[in-house]
Amino acid sequence: MASGISNRIDFRFIILMLCVCHLWACGGKASQSYRYRTRPKMPEQAVKRYTLHKQLARIGYAIQAGAFAKVDNAARLTEQLCQKGLNATYFRDPSGLYKVRFGSFGTKAQAKARADNLVDTGMIDAYYIVAPQDQAAAKAEEYGPDYLRDEIIKTAETFIDVPYLWGGTNADKGFDCSGLTMAVYQLNGLTLPRTSSEQFESGEPVGFSDLQKGDLVFFATRGGSRITHVGIYAGGGWFIHAPGTGKKIRADSFDSDYYKERFIGARSYL
């Protein structure tokens, strides 16, 4: 009798352990999804070479134009505007259309005059003036820094899976990594330097364990210690970046040995 009870207890124990193992395995798979954002354990590797935090310049009145179904057309207009010395970027808005935003003017009248000139030359058609107070950087003064960080990530997430084109009109030309970070900050009312090394130097050093959403993470993808890649930290050990020429923008995890081993440091600007 006692032996029968013991066998039933052993059997139940085995079933319980199998269930626990199954749940653990499912949890492991779920953590690989960007949406779960589970922070991985990672040794501190940040190189704190700079201690001075330089405040980023604010974007003034900006011009928004275009509503393109094809990203190639938005890329073409962006390139034309950049050739005229206008800091331009394009993005996908909630409607799924691609729009272009550019310039930083001191007054609304100056922005309107420049936009009207571009309409007269046939470069743009209808346009909209984006006021500084309508940008996330200005609203953060009222809603707090977490609001701006959340808006930066929301903007970065709209780029995921977009075959982004920077300075080109075909899918073989990629949107470089620092161009993505610059564009995301620009669309939220802040001006970042153009290259990844300049972005690294202009921010405030932050350790991996202190990273917050919207901070930038830097890598030496070609070996050594020279900065060659940058992404936007999205929380939970994930970052959003443009991985290379011809590839779509995506989110990757620091669980990846490739990025973990090449991580150089992180910078905050907020």
Rosetta silent file (secondary structure, phi, psi, omega in degrees, C-alpha in Angstrom):
SEQUENCE: MASGISNRIDFRFIILMLCVCHLWACGGKASQSYRYRTRPKMPEQAVKRYTLHKQLARIGYAIQAGAFAKVDNAARLTEQLCQKGLNATYFRDPSGLYKVRFGSFGTKAQAKARADNLVDTGMIDAYYIVAPQDQAAAKAEEYGPDYLRDEIIKTAETFIDVPYLWGGTNADKGFDCSGLTMAVYQLNGLTLPRTSSEQFESGEPVGFSDLQKGDLVFFATRGGSRITHVGIYAGGGWFIHAPGTGKKIRADSFDSDYYKERFIGARSYL
SCORE:     score description
SCORE:     0.000 S_00000001
   1 L     0.000  -49.751  179.303    0.000    0.000    0.000 S_00000001
   2 H   -60.630  -36.686  178.899    2.749    2.417    1.018 S_00000001
   3 H   -64.180  -38.974  178.807    4.618    1.523   -2.157 S_00000001
   4 H   -64.451  -42.685  178.438    1.569    2.407   -4.291 S_00000001
   5 H   -62.260  -42.979  179.973    1.220    5.804   -2.621 S_00000001
   6 H   -60.829  -41.090  179.494    4.922    6.439   -3.124 S_00000001
   7 H   -63.516  -40.078 -179.901    4.649    5.594   -6.821 S_00000001
   8 H   -66.576  -39.269  178.937    1.707    7.996   -7.250 S_00000001
   9 H   -64.131  -43.728  178.341    3.618   10.763   -5.478 S_00000001
  10 H   -60.802  -41.771 -178.968    6.672   10.157   -7.662 S_00000001
  11 H   -63.481  -43.706  178.937    4.490   10.218  -10.775 S_00000001
  12 H   -64.834  -37.945  178.613    2.856   13.490   -9.735 S_00000001
  13 H   -62.610  -40.910  178.592    6.247   14.977   -8.966 S_00000001
  14 H   -63.546  -43.354  179.286    7.510   14.044  -12.432 S_00000001
  15 H   -62.138  -43.034  179.528    4.438   15.628  -14.074 S_00000001
  16 H   -60.883  -44.047 -179.187    4.910   18.806  -12.024 S_00000001
  17 H   -65.813  -36.670  177.165    8.573   19.075  -13.013 S_00000001
  18 H   -63.824  -40.025  179.156    7.717   18.563  -16.675 S_00000001
  19 H   -64.731  -42.807  179.586    5.180   21.423  -16.497 S_00000001
  20 H   -62.506  -43.120  179.169    7.704   23.700  -14.824 S_00000001
  21 H   -63.151  -39.316  179.806   10.303   22.911  -17.464 S_00000001
  22 H   -64.281  -44.657  179.318    7.778   23.558  -20.227 S_00000001
  23 H   -64.138  -39.635  178.684    6.828   26.945  -18.796 S_00000001
  24 H   -62.784  -42.093 -179.700   10.485   27.872  -18.386 S_00000001
  25 H   -65.522  -42.170  179.443   11.223   26.940  -21.994 S_00000001
  26 H   -63.478  -39.661  178.089    8.268   28.958  -23.286 S_00000001
  27 H   -63.238  -37.083  178.371    9.416   31.922  -21.234 S_00000001
  28 H   -63.158  -40.187  179.159   12.875   31.639  -22.758 S_00000001
  29 H   -68.835  -39.277 -177.981   11.458   31.793  -26.234 S_00000001
  30 H   -63.641  -34.740 -177.373    9.221   34.737  -25.419 S_00000001
  31 L   -66.876  -13.466  178.534   12.157   36.764  -24.131 S_00000001
  32 L   -79.482  -10.691 -179.104   13.634   36.673  -27.612 S_00000001
  33 L   -86.433  136.948 -179.916   10.818   38.886  -28.902 S_00000001
  34 L   -56.955  -35.357 -174.966   11.398   42.629  -28.961 S_00000001
  35 L   -66.020  -23.207 -179.200    7.936   43.244  -27.551 S_00000001
  36 L   -82.978  -31.254  174.403    8.796   41.471  -24.293 S_00000001
  37 L    48.610   53.773  176.375   11.928   43.537  -23.683 S_00000001
  38 L   -86.472  123.146 -176.202   13.424   41.401  -20.927 S_00000001
  39 L   -68.906  124.446  176.458   16.744   42.868  -19.822 S_00000001
  40 L   -82.210  160.403  173.838   19.625   40.402  -20.244 S_00000001
  41 L   -79.727  136.040 -176.981   22.556   40.240  -17.855 S_00000001
  42 L  -150.750  134.601  179.142   25.570   41.951  -19.304 S_00000001
  43 L   -68.200  148.627  178.331   28.957   42.974  -17.908 S_00000001
  44 L   -66.927  126.223 -179.148   29.690   46.685  -17.721 S_00000001
  45 L  -131.070    0.923 -173.873   31.732   47.702  -20.754 S_00000001
  46 L   -62.086  134.811  176.898   31.080   51.429  -21.176 S_00000001
  47 L   -99.070  107.920 -174.812   34.196   53.499  -21.863 S_00000001
  48 L   -91.129   82.936 -177.778   33.705   56.801  -20.054 S_00000001
  49 L   -91.003  -22.475 -177.390   36.022   59.049  -22.011 S_00000001
  50 L  -124.836  136.439 -177.473   33.898   62.168  -21.846 S_00000001
  51 L  -115.714  -13.875 -178.065   32.262   63.643  -18.782 S_00000001
  52 L   -86.237  124.492  178.503   30.878   66.943  -20.072 S_00000001
  53 L   -90.310  117.923  179.860   27.219   66.836  -21.097 S_00000001
  54 L   -99.043  122.921 -179.204   26.581   69.128  -24.043 S_00000001
  55 L   -67.378  133.243  178.968   22.972   70.253  -24.433 S_00000001
  56 L   -74.999  144.417  176.547   21.548   69.483  -27.869 S_00000001
  57 E   -69.990  147.554  178.645   20.266   72.380  -29.965 S_00000001
  58 E   -88.704  146.746  173.260   16.515   72.601  -30.452 S_00000001
  59 L   -77.334  135.609  176.853   14.859   72.490  -33.853 S_00000001
  60 L   -84.111 -142.232  175.830   13.029   75.718  -34.697 S_00000001
  61 E   -71.322  128.639 -178.667   10.119   75.989  -37.109 S_00000001
  62 E  -116.936  159.648  179.562   10.293   73.096  -39.559 S_00000001
  63 E  -109.049  133.906  176.806    8.584   72.414  -42.874 S_00000001
  64 E  -119.729  131.075 -175.755    6.763   69.165  -43.574 S_00000001
  65 E  -144.805  163.314  174.756    5.847   68.181  -47.118 S_00000001
  66 E    82.060  153.181  174.557    4.908   65.218  -49.265 S_00000001
  67 E  -155.585   84.537 -170.688    2.700   62.197  -48.769 S_00000001
  68 E  -103.160  138.957  175.442    4.275   59.350  -50.713 S_00000001
  69 L   -79.034  -27.174 -178.596    3.131   55.766  -50.999 S_00000001
  70 L  -109.081  131.538 -179.041    6.668   54.713  -52.042 S_00000001
  71 H   -63.581  -29.421  179.812    9.666   55.347  -49.837 S_00000001
  72 H   -57.879  -39.369 -178.685   11.840   55.892  -52.945 S_00000001
  73 H   -69.430  -38.544  176.813    9.956   59.101  -53.743 S_00000001
  74 H   -66.016  -38.769  178.176   10.377   60.416  -50.216 S_00000001
  75 H   -63.837  -39.559 -179.150   14.097   59.554  -50.371 S_00000001
  76 H   -64.174  -45.549  178.730   14.463   61.417  -53.644 S_00000001
  77 H   -64.747  -39.923  178.364   12.880   64.595  -52.250 S_00000001
  78 H   -58.787  -44.668 -179.510   15.004   64.313  -49.093 S_00000001
  79 H   -64.355  -41.181  179.219   18.169   64.121  -51.155 S_00000001
  80 H   -63.215  -40.748  179.719   17.177   67.132  -53.255 S_00000001
  81 H   -69.205  -38.924  177.392   16.487   69.203  -50.143 S_00000001
  82 H   -62.931  -36.333  178.137   19.770   68.155  -48.530 S_00000001
  83 H   -65.438  -21.797  176.310   21.591   69.278  -51.666 S_00000001
  84 L   -91.444    8.460  177.347   20.081   72.720  -51.082 S_00000001
  85 L    83.513   13.646  178.877   21.562   72.807  -47.585 S_00000001
  86 L   -98.958  127.455 -179.554   18.322   71.948  -45.798 S_00000001
  87 L   -72.504  101.643 -172.822   18.555   69.367  -43.045 S_00000001
  88 E  -118.529  149.450  172.691   15.908   66.937  -44.260 S_00000001
  89 E  -146.483  156.948  175.572   14.682   63.514  -43.214 S_00000001
  90 E  -122.523  160.536 -172.226   11.758   61.355  -44.173 S_00000001
  91 E  -156.449  165.170  178.061    9.610   59.087  -42.081 S_00000001
  92 E  -102.242  120.625 -178.900    6.535   56.890  -42.131 S_00000001
  93 L   -90.010  173.708 -175.288    3.552   58.439  -40.403 S_00000001
  94 L   -56.511  -22.498  179.194    0.631   56.480  -38.848 S_00000001
  95 L   -74.741  -13.304 -176.479   -1.236   56.486  -42.165 S_00000001
  96 L    94.214   -7.503  178.132    1.565   54.435  -43.712 S_00000001
  97 L   -84.428  155.164  179.538    2.556   57.248  -46.072 S_00000001
  98 E   -99.359  128.498 -179.485    6.090   58.634  -46.197 S_00000001
  99 E  -123.940  163.943 -176.219    6.540   62.318  -45.445 S_00000001
 100 E  -121.943  134.189  176.001    9.519   64.664  -45.393 S_00000001
 101 E  -125.704  139.538 -174.640   10.440   67.171  -42.691 S_00000001
 102 E  -156.625  160.876  174.512   13.233   69.683  -43.042 S_00000001
 103 E    83.062  163.751  174.793   14.775   72.950  -41.920 S_00000001
 104 E  -151.805  101.323 -173.329   15.057   74.838  -38.659 S_00000001
 105 E  -112.473  148.785 -177.122   13.914   78.441  -38.849 S_00000001
 106 L   -70.516  -29.576 -179.806   13.817   81.131  -36.201 S_00000001
 107 L  -134.642  160.625  177.447   10.316   82.324  -37.064 S_00000001
 108 H   -64.942  -36.385 -179.977    7.212   80.943  -38.712 S_00000001
 109 H   -62.578  -40.121  178.762    7.429   83.690  -41.339 S_00000001
 110 H   -65.690  -41.743  179.031   10.928   82.568  -42.342 S_00000001
 111 H   -63.984  -42.885 -179.337    9.804   78.952  -42.637 S_00000001
 112 H   -64.777  -41.385  179.928    6.766   79.965  -44.720 S_00000001
 113 H   -62.140  -41.521  179.845    8.866   82.133  -47.036 S_00000001
 114 H   -68.861  -40.152  179.240   11.287   79.251  -47.691 S_00000001
 115 H   -64.953  -42.428  179.104    8.441   76.805  -48.224 S_00000001
 116 H   -62.186  -36.509  177.547    6.686   79.173  -50.659 S_00000001
 117 H   -64.044  -40.716  178.884    9.953   79.498  -52.594 S_00000001
 118 H   -69.362  -31.850  174.823   10.197   75.728  -52.895 S_00000001
 119 H   -66.226  -43.951 -179.609    6.576   75.584  -54.070 S_00000001
 120 H   -60.978  -34.499 -179.416    7.342   78.214  -56.751 S_00000001
 121 L   -83.808   -6.138  178.399   10.275   76.141  -58.016 S_00000001
 122 L    85.047    7.737 -178.427    8.123   73.012  -58.135 S_00000001
 123 L   -75.164  -38.129  176.486   10.172   71.072  -55.586 S_00000001
 124 L  -129.209  165.097  178.917    7.296   70.683  -53.149 S_00000001
 125 L  -110.749 -109.365  176.850    3.536   71.087  -53.359 S_00000001
 126 L   -71.969  153.053  179.705    1.437   71.433  -50.222 S_00000001
 127 E  -147.860  169.359 -179.964    3.277   71.867  -46.930 S_00000001
 128 E  -139.611  135.941  178.479    2.751   72.227  -43.199 S_00000001
 129 E   -92.318  122.730  177.945    4.735   74.317  -40.705 S_00000001
 130 E   -96.225  115.516 -178.346    5.711   72.416  -37.547 S_00000001
 131 L   -79.303  151.141  179.475    6.109   74.829  -34.624 S_00000001
 132 H   -56.339  -38.112 -177.813    8.770   74.238  -31.944 S_00000001
 133 H   -70.425  -12.156  177.874    6.128   73.974  -29.240 S_00000001
 134 H   -89.601   -4.093 -177.114    4.498   71.100  -31.133 S_00000001
 135 L   -93.876  153.353 -173.674    7.633   68.981  -30.926 S_00000001
 136 H   -60.289  -33.906 -179.362    8.289   66.441  -28.179 S_00000001
 137 H   -60.664  -38.624  178.716   11.408   68.258  -26.931 S_00000001
 138 H   -74.904  -39.315 -178.907    9.323   71.304  -26.033 S_00000001
 139 H   -67.131  -23.440 -179.685    6.444   69.293  -24.577 S_00000001
 140 H   -64.238  -24.786  178.054    8.890   67.506  -22.268 S_00000001
 141 H   -63.715  -28.469  178.738    9.209   70.743  -20.303 S_00000001
 142 H   -93.506  -41.957 -173.281    5.589   70.235  -19.274 S_00000001
 143 H   -95.550  -10.924  178.309    5.289   66.441  -19.222 S_00000001
 144 L    98.548  163.949 -175.647    8.792   65.561  -18.014 S_00000001
 145 H   -64.369  -29.703  179.745   11.822   63.754  -19.542 S_00000001
 146 H   -62.839  -32.873  177.517   10.118   60.362  -19.578 S_00000001
 147 H   -60.880  -46.959 -179.399    7.619   61.755  -22.078 S_00000001
 148 H   -64.425  -41.793  178.712   10.422   62.696  -24.472 S_00000001
 149 H   -61.204  -42.927  179.091   12.123   59.324  -24.060 S_00000001
 150 H   -63.898  -40.216 -179.522    8.871   57.524  -24.833 S_00000001
 151 H   -67.271  -36.508  177.159    8.282   59.684  -27.904 S_00000001
 152 H   -61.595  -43.501 -179.960   11.789   58.992  -29.198 S_00000001
 153 H   -69.755  -39.475  176.638   11.170   55.251  -28.978 S_00000001
 154 H   -58.153  -42.195  178.312    7.727   55.568  -30.567 S_00000001
 155 H   -64.929  -46.165 -179.347    9.362   57.401  -33.463 S_00000001
 156 H   -61.095  -37.763 -178.776   12.160   54.838  -33.765 S_00000001
 157 H   -66.200  -26.023  178.154    9.641   51.983  -33.787 S_00000001
 158 L   -68.682  -17.486 -179.935    7.891   53.464  -36.834 S_00000001
 159 L   -86.984  -15.781 -176.695   11.102   52.819  -38.773 S_00000001
 160 L   -60.034  132.024 -179.440   11.261   49.097  -37.970 S_00000001
 161 L    74.698    4.758  176.235   10.992   46.963  -41.134 S_00000001
 162 L   -83.306  127.844  175.881   11.223   50.043  -43.336 S_00000001
 163 L   -76.687   74.150 -168.406   13.679   49.543  -46.227 S_00000001
 164 L   -70.392  140.852 -178.765   15.095   52.944  -45.471 S_00000001
 165 L  -120.053  125.277  179.977   17.054   54.790  -48.137 S_00000001
 166 L  -120.430  113.170 -179.619   19.406   57.585  -47.207 S_00000001
 167 L    69.213   28.649  179.822   20.779   59.678  -50.045 S_00000001
 168 L  -155.862  169.097 -176.364   19.693   57.143  -52.631 S_00000001
 169 L  -127.590   22.601  173.777   16.746   55.997  -54.671 S_00000001
 170 L  -143.133  159.117 -171.268   17.045   52.228  -54.725 S_00000001
 171 L   -68.842   -8.795  178.897   16.819   49.497  -52.132 S_00000001
 172 L   -80.424  -12.980  179.567   20.514   48.593  -52.433 S_00000001
 173 L  -100.090  123.831 -174.594   21.486   51.806  -50.678 S_00000001
 174 L   -93.139  158.573  174.693   21.042   51.657  -46.950 S_00000001
 175 L   -85.885  112.384 -172.971   20.119   54.275  -44.399 S_00000001
 176 L   -68.506  160.555 -169.317   23.265   54.480  -42.296 S_00000001
 177 H   -61.154  -44.693 -178.317   23.082   53.993  -38.558 S_00000001
 178 H   -73.464  -24.318  173.993   23.899   57.539  -37.463 S_00000001
 179 H   -65.718  -36.435  177.927   21.482   58.908  -40.057 S_00000001
 180 H   -66.276  -49.543 -179.128   18.707   56.975  -38.336 S_00000001
 181 H   -61.758  -40.596  178.541   19.550   58.258  -34.849 S_00000001
 182 H   -62.254  -43.494 -178.390   19.863   61.811  -36.170 S_00000001
 183 H   -64.656  -43.824 -178.363   16.486   61.556  -37.943 S_00000001
 184 H   -62.643  -43.386  178.305   14.669   60.163  -34.889 S_00000001
 185 H   -67.571  -40.218  179.931   15.976   62.955  -32.656 S_00000001
 186 H   -60.340  -41.429 -179.420   15.257   65.563  -35.333 S_00000001
 187 L   -68.806  -12.541  175.951   11.646   64.454  -35.611 S_00000001
 188 L  -107.890   10.717  172.115   11.348   65.047  -31.866 S_00000001
 189 L    94.116   15.753 -178.624   12.838   68.539  -32.013 S_00000001
 190 E  -126.399  145.311 -178.501   16.519   67.910  -31.223 S_00000001
 191 E  -103.512  115.779  173.323   19.645   68.208  -33.353 S_00000001
 192 L   -97.805  151.397  171.243   22.212   65.425  -33.163 S_00000001
 193 L   -60.814  163.886 -172.023   25.606   65.569  -34.894 S_00000001
 194 L   -77.400  -44.597 -172.444   25.769   63.628  -38.161 S_00000001
 195 L   -94.699  159.705 -178.899   28.355   60.880  -37.572 S_00000001
 196 H   -64.403  -37.070  179.954   28.390   58.143  -34.931 S_00000001
 197 H   -67.981  -38.201  177.137   31.750   59.304  -33.540 S_00000001
 198 H   -67.934  -37.993  177.553   30.472   62.879  -33.167 S_00000001
 199 H   -64.205  -38.461  179.082   27.316   61.601  -31.492 S_00000001
 200 H   -62.644  -42.039 -176.379   29.457   59.586  -29.083 S_00000001
 201 H   -74.449  -24.505 -172.869   31.516   62.640  -28.150 S_00000001
 202 H   -89.911   -8.868 -177.769   28.537   64.970  -27.686 S_00000001
 203 L   -99.034  174.368  177.185   26.613   62.916  -25.127 S_00000001
 204 E   -94.525  127.830 -178.785   26.976   62.236  -21.429 S_00000001
 205 E   -57.798  139.160  177.948   28.534   58.830  -20.587 S_00000001
 206 E  -142.416  135.677  179.600   26.121   56.336  -19.066 S_00000001
 207 L   -73.862  158.851 -177.704   26.752   52.781  -17.878 S_00000001
 208 H   -58.962  -40.500 -177.963   24.804   49.866  -19.305 S_00000001
 209 H   -69.413  -14.398 -179.883   22.978   49.243  -16.034 S_00000001
 210 H  -106.430    6.713 -178.262   21.818   52.891  -16.037 S_00000001
 211 L   -60.852  142.952  174.031   20.599   53.011  -19.631 S_00000001
 212 L  -127.422  161.101  179.344   17.205   54.556  -20.273 S_00000001
 213 L   -55.800  136.607  178.920   15.000   54.613  -23.343 S_00000001
 214 L    96.328  -16.327  174.468   16.250   57.077  -25.930 S_00000001
 215 L   -69.525  158.822  178.584   19.939   56.823  -24.990 S_00000001
 216 E  -103.740  141.705  178.578   22.319   55.847  -27.762 S_00000001
 217 E  -116.377  138.186 -171.121   24.471   52.706  -27.705 S_00000001
 218 E  -120.954  148.718 -174.830   27.722   52.502  -29.645 S_00000001
 219 E  -137.039  154.780  171.241   29.698   49.630  -31.130 S_00000001
 220 L  -109.597   86.751 -173.300   33.028   48.861  -32.767 S_00000001
 221 L   -78.915   -8.729 -179.909   31.792   46.487  -35.462 S_00000001
 222 L  -110.907   18.575 -179.782   35.136   46.373  -37.263 S_00000001
 223 L    86.585  168.961 -179.945   37.196   45.442  -34.249 S_00000001
 224 L    73.097 -148.319 -177.378   39.346   47.630  -32.038 S_00000001
 225 L  -125.679    7.432 -179.337   37.809   50.586  -30.240 S_00000001
 226 L   -77.705  130.188  179.899   36.824   52.906  -33.093 S_00000001
 227 L   -66.440  122.959  179.251   33.108   53.760  -33.121 S_00000001
 228 L  -129.790   -4.458 -176.905   31.531   52.377  -36.289 S_00000001
 229 E  -153.709  149.429 -179.052   27.897   51.764  -35.341 S_00000001
 230 E  -145.560  147.451  176.073   25.140   53.292  -33.212 S_00000001
 231 E  -140.878  172.584 -179.522   21.603   52.386  -32.183 S_00000001
 232 E  -105.923  121.062 -178.682   18.802   53.751  -30.010 S_00000001
 233 E   -68.928  129.181 -174.466   18.241   51.979  -26.706 S_00000001
 234 E  -109.392    1.058 -178.581   14.586   50.897  -26.467 S_00000001
 235 E    97.417  155.252  176.390   14.548   49.409  -22.961 S_00000001
 236 L    63.107   23.487  179.883   14.744   45.847  -21.682 S_00000001
 237 L    84.245    9.472 -179.592   18.117   45.190  -23.326 S_00000001
 238 E  -108.659  151.141  174.201   16.862   45.999  -26.854 S_00000001
 239 E  -140.728  151.988 -178.905   18.028   48.645  -29.308 S_00000001
 240 E  -107.707  133.379 -175.327   16.753   49.854  -32.679 S_00000001
 241 E  -157.698  166.562  172.724   19.242   50.430  -35.471 S_00000001
 242 L   -98.741  102.934 -168.086   19.987   50.394  -39.182 S_00000001
 243 L   -71.477  -21.515 -179.735   22.185   47.264  -39.389 S_00000001
 244 L   166.468  171.571 -177.591   23.742   47.814  -42.802 S_00000001
 245 L   -56.027  128.617  176.532   23.434   48.617  -46.457 S_00000001
 246 L    80.089   -1.441 -178.745   20.345   47.156  -48.072 S_00000001
 247 L  -102.024  152.852  177.674   18.933   45.832  -44.787 S_00000001
 248 L   -77.710  150.679  175.592   15.729   46.891  -43.083 S_00000001
 249 L   -66.283  140.060 -174.110   15.802   48.789  -39.820 S_00000001
 250 E  -151.125  172.525  173.565   15.218   46.402  -36.938 S_00000001
 251 E  -105.473  136.318  176.457   15.426   45.810  -33.181 S_00000001
 252 E  -129.022  158.603 -177.715   18.182   43.612  -31.757 S_00000001
 253 E  -107.284  149.810  173.881   18.950   42.373  -28.261 S_00000001
 254 L   -71.070   -4.069  171.324   22.131   42.563  -26.246 S_00000001
 255 L   -63.163  -23.456  179.597   21.601   38.825  -25.756 S_00000001
 256 L   -68.560  124.847  178.352   23.364   38.579  -29.105 S_00000001
 257 H   -60.847  -33.092 -178.189   27.042   37.756  -28.587 S_00000001
 258 H   -57.743  -52.138 -177.290   27.890   39.761  -31.696 S_00000001
 259 H   -77.529  -33.093  179.172   26.686   43.083  -30.258 S_00000001
 260 H   -61.476  -42.710 -177.426   27.595   42.257  -26.669 S_00000001
 261 H   -73.833  -21.615 -175.964   31.233   41.687  -27.622 S_00000001
 262 H  -104.574    1.615 -179.715   31.419   44.847  -29.753 S_00000001
 263 E   -66.060  127.873 -178.694   29.683   47.211  -27.348 S_00000001
 264 E  -103.559  -40.959 -177.837   31.884   50.260  -26.638 S_00000001
 265 E   172.631  179.743 -178.656   29.699   52.519  -24.531 S_00000001
 266 E  -135.905  155.560 -179.958   26.496   54.528  -24.276 S_00000001
 267 E  -136.777  143.840  177.214   25.582   58.193  -24.234 S_00000001
 268 E  -116.901  147.283 -177.658   22.615   60.167  -22.956 S_00000001
 269 L  -127.705    3.294 -170.220   21.440   63.549  -24.241 S_00000001
 270 L  -115.110    0.000    0.000   18.256   64.045  -22.211 S_00000001
